[in-house]
């Protein structure tokens, strides 16, 4: 069986017996996870987390580390880049896009990020593929690199470390950095689920029409402001007062 998005992350987390790093998570979200070998869209035999060729019989951790090494070899100062940029470059390396576009790598290393973003999509597969998932994946790389073009186009902040809650318990704030749209999702539903405003979610992801989001689309969930948390808890308290079923 092939798992996608959060389900793939859950399966790989279970397999490894530990939480995934942000970089690992992004690769798994994009590649998915298969519990047995299958043929991808190009007819290539694939296993695990999008593992082909010499990687078919390697563990995901070994495969991940090899691609990380390759990405570091292509991109100057890779480890000094924002984690979001590292993640998208790495998932592009994992798929083979970095190695297939020397001009893109050169532009990126020269600091010409907007040109690099455009060059990344100047790709035959991107222009001709019938699979929306491939196009969306490549656009996520280009959009992240384009947003890195300057401080005025800065990337959305990563979720901060979780603060300590009451009585020494960890306060589990449900605000992940990325969210994969599932069937039945709406912008307002996602915003309410993670305690952020609809406007902020729309603005962060540059959503042209809030009524049109696609299954499998990746959204960046911004950190909730104190006002967002106040509104979320106020609404919850109001539900407790007005809905007797919630008090049982």
Secondary structure, DSSP 8 states (H G I E B T S, - for coil): -EE-HHHHHHHHHHHHTS---HHHHHHHHHH-EEEEEEE-TTS-EEEETTB-GGGTTS-HHHHHHHHHHHHHHHSTTGGGS-HHHHHHHHHHHHHTTTTT-HHHHHHHHTT-HHHHHHHHT--HHHHH---HHHHHHHHHHHHHHHHTT-GGG----------B-GGG-B------SEEE--TT--HHHHHHHTT--HHHHHHHHT-S-TT---TT-EEE-----HHHHHHHHHHHHHHHHH-GGGG-
